[in-house]
Structures are given as C-alpha cells and as structure tokens.
C-alpha cells in the first residue's frame, strides 16, 4: 500500500517526490531573499554616499523648494532623487525617510516605480532651475 501511495505521488507531481518540491521551494525563497537583501544594501550604500547636511543658505532657491515630499519639512540631512527613472527633475528627500522606504521595499513616492540606484543622485549633480521652479540634473 505504501508503495502505491509513493508511485501515485510521484505521478501526480510529474515524477518528483514531495521532498524534492519542498526543497526547491525553500531554495527559491532563499535565493529571492538574498537578491533582495543585496539590492537593499546597494541602495543604502548609494543613499549614504549621496547624503549631505542641509544648509538652506547654500541653495539659491526659496526654502519652500527644499521641502521633502514625504515629511513635508525641510530635512536636516538630505538626498536628491529623480522624480522617476527617466526624469531629469529631482526632489530633495529626508535621508531617514528615504532609507525607510528602501528598507520596506516601498515604491517611489511620486512615480510609484521601484526605487533604483540610478534614481538617487548626488548634490553636485543637481541644480535649481528658477524658471521651472525645481531641481534638475546638471547634465540635461
């Protein structure tokens, strides 16, 4: 009887035993987790390398343009991030708030896209454009 159950299980699972199936599932789950952790580490590293202490006097714009879209306050430690993957417009974010979004795998607060390394840009890569009323990438 036990042999028949094993054969039936084997046939139903396309010649794979349940131990093989659960082993593959666990292996896939671990590899996905490792990849996600690697992405978070890369994003956090980029965030750390691009952060800066905010001194509103060093910007040639009204203080209202230095407001973080998440906290709606002027951050003490800021980071610039593009408004979307293909955008040349940047917004200033509070470093802690942006770090939390990355840790929780939350989408970009404006575009709802996945946050990528290329979206986070350094302070020296952005400049305020008074005609447009926002920060833009210098090379665009």
C-alpha positions in Angstrom: 0.0 0.0 0.0 2.8 2.4 0.9 4.5 1.7 -2.5 1.3 2.6 -4.3 1.0 5.9 -2.5 4.6 6.8 -3.3 4.0 5.9 -7.0 0.8 7.9 -7.1 2.5 10.9 -5.5 5.4 10.6 -7.9 3.0 10.6 -10.9 0.9 13.5 -9.7 4.0 15.6 -9.1 5.4 14.9 -12.6 7.9 12.4 -11.4 9.1 14.5 -8.4 8.6 13.4 -4.8 7.2 15.9 -2.3 10.6 16.3 -0.7 12.1 17.5 -4.0 9.3 20.0 -4.4 9.5 21.5 -0.9 13.3 21.6 -1.2 13.1 23.6 -4.5 10.5 25.9 -2.9 12.8 26.7 0.0 15.8 27.1 -2.2 13.9 29.6 -4.4 12.7 31.5 -1.4 16.2 31.9 0.0 17.7 33.0 -3.3 15.0 35.6 -3.7 15.7 36.9 -0.2 19.4 37.1 -0.9 18.9 39.1 -4.1 16.5 41.5 -2.3 19.0 42.0 0.6 21.7 42.7 -2.0 19.6 45.3 -3.7 18.8 47.0 -0.4 22.4 47.1 0.6 23.4 48.7 -2.7 20.6 51.3 -2.4 21.5 52.1 1.2 25.2 52.4 0.1 24.2 54.8 -2.7 22.0 56.8 -0.3 24.9 57.1 2.2 27.3 58.3 -0.5 24.9 60.9 -1.8 23.6 62.3 1.5 24.5 65.8 2.8 23.8 68.1 5.7 21.3 70.7 4.6 22.2 74.4 4.9 19.4 76.4 3.2 21.7 79.3 2.7 23.8 77.3 0.3 20.9 76.9 -2.1 19.9 79.6 -4.5 16.2 79.0 -4.1 13.4 79.8 -1.6 13.2 77.4 1.4 9.8 76.1 0.2 11.6 74.3 -2.6 13.7 72.4 0.0 10.6 70.6 1.4 10.7 66.8 1.4 7.7 65.2 -0.4 7.4 62.6 2.3 7.8 64.6 5.6 6.7 67.9 4.1 9.5 69.5 6.1 13.0 70.8 5.3 15.3 67.9 6.1 18.4 68.2 8.3 20.2 65.5 6.2 19.1 65.4 2.6 19.4 63.3 -0.5 18.3 64.1 -4.1 16.3 61.6 -6.0 14.9 61.8 -9.5 11.2 62.1 -9.8 11.1 58.9 -12.0 13.5 56.6 -13.7 13.7 58.7 -16.9 13.1 62.1 -15.4 15.7 64.9 -15.3 13.8 66.6 -12.4 14.9 65.9 -8.9 13.4 66.3 -5.4 15.1 66.7 -2.1 14.3 64.0 0.4 14.9 63.4 4.1 17.6 60.8 4.3 15.9 58.8 7.2 12.5 58.8 5.4 14.1 57.6 2.1 16.1 55.0 3.9 12.8 53.6 5.5 11.2 53.4 2.0 14.1 51.4 0.7 14.1 49.0 3.8 10.4 48.3 3.3 10.6 48.0 -0.5 8.1 50.8 -0.9 7.7 52.3 -4.3 8.9 55.8 -5.3 6.6 58.3 -3.5 5.9 60.3 -6.7 6.1 57.9 -9.6 5.2 54.7 -7.8 8.1 52.9 -9.6 10.6 50.6 -7.9 13.4 52.8 -6.4 16.7 52.1 -8.2 20.3 53.2 -7.7 20.2 55.4 -10.8 17.4 57.5 -9.2 19.5 58.6 -6.3 21.8 61.4 -7.3 24.5 63.5 -5.6 24.1 67.1 -4.5 26.7 68.1 -7.1 24.6 66.5 -9.9 21.5 68.8 -9.4 20.9 72.5 -9.7 17.9 74.7 -9.0 16.2 76.0 -12.2 14.3 79.2 -11.2 12.3 79.4 -14.4 10.9 75.9 -14.0 10.8 76.1 -10.2 12.5 72.8 -9.4 15.8 71.0 -9.2 17.1 69.4 -12.5 20.1 67.3 -13.4 23.0 69.4 -14.4 24.0 67.3 -17.5 20.5 67.6 -19.0 
